[in-house]
Amino acid sequence: MDVRTLIKKEVREQEGYRADIMPYRIRMDANESPFSLPPLIKRKLFKEMKNVFLNRYPEPGAPLIRKRFAEHYGVADNMIMIGNGSDELIQILCAALVNSSSVVLVPVPTFVMYRIIASNSGHRVAAVPLNASFDLDLDAMLNRIAKDAPVLTFLSYPNSPTSNCFSEKSVAAIVEASTGIVVVDEAYGSFAGKTLLPLLTKYDNLVILKTLSKVGLAAMRIGFLIGAPPLVHELDKVRLPYNINALSQVAAGFYLDHIDIFSGQTRDIIEGREKLLFALGKIAGVHPYPTDANFIFFSCDFDTDNIYSVLAQEGILIKNLNSPGVLKNCMRVTVGNREENQEFLKVLKKILLK
Ligand SMILES: Cc1ncc(COP(=O)(O)O)c(C=O)c1O
C-alpha cells in the first residue's frame, strides 16, 4: 500500500516550509533579534520559570497574559487570543474559515506560510503580484475580491520579504471591499513604528496579528490575534486548549515587566538597520530597498546563488530569494548586532570583488 495516497493532494503536492539547517557562525536569515537578554535579566526569568509546576497543564487560553496584553495593545480582553507563535493563529484562521470553495487571497511575494497553511487547510490560494514598487496593486486586488470573494486575505505589514509597509489607504480599501476577513500581520510592526490597530474600531472583518518572535523571544513561541469579540469567540473554539505552554506564559509576562529592555533592543536594531542599509547602498551592483522591518531586501547585479553559497561557506546565513521574475537575484538579510553586520559586509564585499 502506498500510504502517501492517504495524504490529501494539497499536502502531497507542496514542499513544506524549508528552514536552512546548516552549521553557521552568524545567523542573519530568520528575522530574529540578534540580542540575547543581559545575563542578570535572563537569570531573573529562569528564576520565575522555576516556580512553574511542570507536572500540571498550563492555564488554558493564558487568561492572565491575555488580560495584560489586551491592556498593552489598548483593546478589550475579549478581542485577543494567544497563539503558539502567529503561525498557529494563521492556521487557526485557515481551519475556522475553510469551506468547499473557499479562496485565500495573498499578494506576492509575501510570507510563504500563508500559502502553505491555506492550501494544507483545503483553501484555493489566489495570488496577486505586488506592483513595481512592491505596494499592493489595488485594482488587481479589488478585482480578485470581486471575482473570488476570498474568505481570508493576508497582508503582511511590513511585508516580508520586501520590507515595506503597504499604503494604508489601499489596505483600508481592501478591508472595505472584502466580505471575508482581512488579516494584517504586524509581525515586524515594532520596527515600522506604525500599526493599523486603530482601524479595528471601524472594521469587524479586520484582524491584526502580532508576535514576540521578532523582538527577542522567538524560542518562546508567543503570538497574538486581535479582532472583533464575536470572531475571537468563534476562533477560540478552534484553538487547542493548552497551546501556550506554562514557561512561555511566564516569558510573555516577563516581556511586559521588562519592556524597556526589549524596546531598547528594538531601537538598537533600527539604528543598526540604518547603518547597514547605508553601507549596502554604497556597494556597486547591490540595490537595497527602503525598509520598515528588521531586515533589508536587496537586489544584485550578480548571481545570488553564488553569493549565498560563498557566504554560507564562510558561516554567514542570509536568505537567498532568487527565483524567476521579480525576485531574480534578490536576497534578504536580517539586521544583526554591530559585529555581525560588519562581518557580513566585509565578506560580501570580498565576494563581489573577486
Ligand atoms: C510576516 C510574518 N508573519 C508571521 C511570522 C511567524 O511568526 P511566529 O514566530 O510568531 O510564528 C513570520 C515569521 O517569519 C513572518 O515573517
The ligand as a Gaussian input file, in Angstrom:
#p B3LYP/6-31G(d) Opt

LIG

0 1
 C        5.109000      38.064000       8.195000
 C        5.300000      37.004000       9.223000
 N        4.251000      36.598000       9.947000
 C        4.361000      35.637000      10.876000
 C        5.569000      35.021000      11.114000
 C        5.634000      33.907000      12.118000
 O        5.870000      34.376000      13.366000
 P        5.815000      33.465000      14.656000
 O        7.216000      33.189000      15.041000
 O        5.079000      34.313000      15.647000
 O        5.046000      32.215000      14.309000
 C        6.690000      35.395000      10.399000
 C        7.978000      34.729000      10.641000
 O        8.942000      34.835000       9.987000
 C        6.552000      36.407000       9.415000
 O        7.588000      36.777000       8.644000

